[in-house]
Structures are given as C-alpha cells and as structure tokens.
Amino acid sequence: MLLIYSSLSIPGPRKVPEQASRLCPLAGILGCPAALTGIMYSKGRQEIMIKEVIVVEGRDDTVAVKRAVDADTIETGGSAINARILQRIALAQERRGVIVLTDPDHAGERIRKIISAKVPGCKHAFIPEADATRKGDIGVENASPAAIRRALERVHTSYEGAESQIDMEDLMEAGLLVHPDAAARRMAMGNLLGIGYCNGKQFYKRLAIFQISREEFADALARIEDEGGRTT
C-alpha cells in the first residue's frame, strides 16, 4: 500500500499535485490529521510518500530518510550551506514545499536558522536527541525509520515575526525557566510539542514561530506532570 503524505500538520482541504491525483482518485481530498493525499495498493506493502522535499545535512541522512519514507532530499553538505544549495531549497519550496530535518545539535540548529531566514515558510521536523544518538554520535542518520516517521508526522510551519500565545511567565510557572530541572523539562516539552530542544530564549521564540497554542502547551505540560514530573 502506498500512502502519500503532504504536510502532516496542515488541516482542511488543499490542492495537491497532478501526479498525486493520477495515483489515486481520492488524492484531492485532504481531511485526515495526517493529511493523507492518496492511497494506492502495491504488492501488499505499505509505503509512505512525502510530497515535500526533505532537507538533510548529508548522504547518510538521506539513506536514513529513504529507509523510513519515499521522499526526495536536498543535502546541505553539513553546516557550510552555500548560496547554490539555498537556491535549490527556494525552488523546492516554491514548487513542492520543503521540510527541514537537520541533526538535533548546534550545527543543525544553525542550518535551520539560515534556511528560515533565506527561505520563509518552510516546515520543520524535529527528531529528539535521544532518538538520533548512537555511541555518542548525534545525527539523523542514527534515527530509526519509526523515529523519522514520527518526526514527519509532527511538522510545524515557521512563521517568522509571529506573536507567541505563551509568555515568559507561563514558561516560568511551567518550570521551563529559572528551575533546577528547567533544561530537562524544556527537552521533554520540546519533544512532546515536536519543536525540539533549545535554551529558554530560543524555546520562547519557537513557541511563537511555530504558533504553538495555549491548549497544546497546557496538554504537553499536563503530560509531564501526570508522569510525576519525569523529564525523560
């Protein structure tokens, strides 16, 4: 079975590419939470096709992504992303949309910031550090197919300059700032919200640019508290 996914976080009807429509007469109807755009049976196997182009850092990341889903990728060649690569990402965003899936480390965050600044409106997917770490090495290439699919099911679109529905007082009351376990709690909260881990200032900014609602924030916090305050 071939499942074609578009942006997994955008609800409601949306026009899909002609190619997807040819694959399945249901391709023009997007109503489910996962934004399923088409179903096609293929030798009893279930595959997931991503419409957007996925931006990763290197060839090993591409291999890992293709183990999880059927998708095209653009490789940045590490953190030294250049103008030619940014032009390719801009074209992909214009034609098909882009999902940024970089390593959950400082270099990966730097690449996200560059892409967001140069190519507005990209979607972002985050793999928790624990799911992308093997023998001390952090990278998308270490993530399992299931972990990659989970990240792609929870993409967020970046809205630079958007106002946050959550304020600094909310973060402090939630124990995400000025708290002995603030870093660990931010990591747990970031994983639950699908926006990744970062410091307090960047966490506040991500809540804004990914338009996390108060309801989403409260639900994630409740899950942490229901688990007895565990942050792993």
C-alpha positions in Angstrom: 0.0 0.0 0.0 1.4 3.4 -1.0 0.4 6.3 1.3 1.2 9.8 0.0 1.6 12.4 2.7 1.6 16.1 2.3 2.3 18.5 5.2 1.3 16.4 8.1 0.3 19.4 10.2 -2.0 21.3 7.9 -5.7 20.6 8.3 -8.5 21.1 5.8 -8.9 20.8 2.0 -5.9 21.6 -0.1 -5.0 21.2 -3.7 -2.4 18.5 -4.4 -0.1 17.9 -7.3 -1.5 16.4 -10.5 0.9 13.5 -10.1 -0.7 12.6 -6.8 -4.2 12.9 -8.4 -3.2 10.4 -11.1 -2.1 7.9 -8.4 -5.5 7.9 -6.7 -8.9 9.5 -7.3 -9.1 10.4 -3.6 -5.9 12.4 -3.9 -7.6 15.8 -3.9 -9.3 15.2 -0.6 -7.3 16.1 2.5 -9.3 15.7 5.6 -7.4 13.4 8.0 -5.0 14.7 10.7 -2.0 13.2 8.8 -3.1 15.0 5.6 -3.3 11.7 3.6 -3.5 12.7 0.0 -3.7 9.3 -1.8 -3.8 5.6 -1.3 -2.6 3.0 -3.7 -2.1 -0.7 -3.3 1.3 -2.1 -4.3 2.1 -5.7 -3.7 0.6 -5.7 -0.2 3.4 -3.4 1.1 2.7 -0.1 2.9 4.9 2.8 1.9 4.7 6.4 2.8 5.4 9.0 0.1 6.2 12.6 1.2 5.2 15.3 -1.3 7.6 17.9 0.1 11.4 17.8 -0.4 13.2 17.0 2.8 16.3 19.0 3.6 19.0 17.0 5.4 22.7 17.5 6.1 24.4 14.6 4.4 24.2 11.5 2.3 23.9 9.2 5.4 20.9 11.2 6.4 19.3 10.7 3.0 19.8 7.0 3.3 18.1 7.0 6.8 15.2 9.1 5.5 14.6 6.8 2.5 14.5 3.8 4.8 11.6 5.4 6.5 9.6 7.1 3.7 9.7 7.6 -0.1 10.9 11.1 -0.4 13.3 13.4 -2.3 16.0 15.1 -0.4 18.4 18.1 -0.7 21.7 17.7 1.2 23.2 20.8 2.6 26.7 19.3 2.8 26.9 20.0 6.5 26.7 23.4 8.2 28.6 25.2 5.5 25.4 25.8 3.5 26.0 27.9 0.4 24.0 30.1 -2.0 23.6 27.3 -4.6 22.0 25.0 -2.0 19.8 27.8 -0.8 18.6 28.4 -4.4 17.7 24.7 -4.7 15.8 24.9 -1.4 14.0 28.0 -2.5 12.9 26.4 -5.8 11.8 23.3 -4.0 9.7 25.4 -1.5 8.1 27.2 -4.4 7.3 24.0 -6.4 6.6 21.3 -3.8 7.2 22.7 -0.3 10.2 21.9 2.0 10.6 20.1 5.3 13.8 20.8 7.2 15.1 17.7 9.1 18.5 18.5 10.4 20.5 17.0 13.3 19.4 17.9 16.8 22.6 19.7 17.7 24.1 23.2 17.4 25.1 22.8 13.7 21.7 21.5 12.8 20.0 24.5 14.5 22.4 26.9 12.7 21.3 25.4 9.4 17.6 25.7 10.3 18.1 29.4 11.2 19.8 30.1 7.8 17.1 28.3 5.8 14.3 30.1 7.8 15.9 33.5 7.1 16.6 32.9 3.4 13.6 30.7 2.5 10.5 31.8 4.6 7.6 29.4 5.1 9.5 26.1 5.3 8.2 23.3 7.5 10.3 21.9 10.2 10.5 18.4 11.7 12.5 17.5 14.8 13.9 14.2 16.0 14.6 14.1 19.7 18.3 13.9 20.6 17.8 10.5 22.3 16.3 9.0 19.1 19.2 10.4 17.0 22.1 9.3 19.2 24.3 6.2 18.8 27.5 5.7 20.6 27.8 9.3 21.4 27.2 10.5 17.8 24.2 12.7 17.2 22.6 12.7 13.7 19.5 12.0 11.6 21.5 9.0 10.2 21.3 7.3 13.6 17.5 7.5 13.9 15.2 4.5 13.2 12.6 4.6 10.5 9.9 4.8 13.1 11.6 7.9 14.8 11.8 9.6 11.4 8.2 8.9 10.6 7.1 10.2 14.0 9.0 13.5 13.3 7.5 13.9 9.9 4.0 13.3 11.3 4.5 16.4 13.5 5.9 19.0 11.2 5.5 22.7 12.0 5.5 25.7 9.6 7.7 28.5 10.5 6.1 32.0 10.8 8.9 34.5 11.5 7.7 37.5 13.4 4.6 35.8 14.7 3.4 36.7 18.2 3.6 34.0 20.9 0.5 32.8 22.6 2.7 31.8 25.5 4.6 34.4 27.6 7.7 34.2 29.8 5.6 34.0 32.9 3.9 30.8 31.5 7.4 29.3 31.0 8.5 30.1 34.5 5.3 28.7 36.0 5.8 25.6 34.0 9.3 25.2 35.3 10.9 25.8 31.9 12.9 28.8 33.1 14.7 29.5 36.4 14.2 26.0 37.7 16.7 23.3 38.7 15.3 21.0 36.1 14.5 23.7 33.5 16.7 22.3 30.7 15.4 18.7 31.2 11.8 20.0 31.3 12.3 22.0 28.1 13.7 18.9 26.4 10.6 16.9 27.5 8.2 19.7 26.5 10.0 20.2 23.1 9.8 16.5 22.3 6.1 16.4 23.2 5.3 19.5 21.1 7.6 18.4 18.3 9.7 21.6 18.3 12.9 20.1 19.6 15.2 21.2 22.4 16.8 24.6 22.9 17.7 27.2 25.5 15.0 29.3 27.2 15.2 32.2 24.9 15.1 30.1 21.7 12.3 27.9 23.2 10.1 31.0 23.7 10.9 32.0 20.1 10.0 28.6 18.7 6.6 28.7 20.5 5.9 31.9 18.5 7.3 31.0 15.1 5.6 27.6 15.2 2.4 29.1 16.6 2.1 26.7 19.5 -1.3 27.3 21.1 -2.0 27.6 24.8 -4.0 24.4 24.6 -1.1 22.5 23.1 1.2 23.9 25.7 -1.1 23.0 28.5 -1.7 19.5 27.2 2.1 18.8 27.0 2.7 20.3 30.5 -0.1 18.1 31.9 1.5 15.0 30.4 4.8 15.8 32.1 3.1 16.4 35.4 0.9 13.3 35.1 4.1 11.3 34.7 5.2 12.6 38.1 7.4 15.4 36.7 9.6 12.9 34.8 11.5 14.7 32.1 12.8 11.8 30.0 
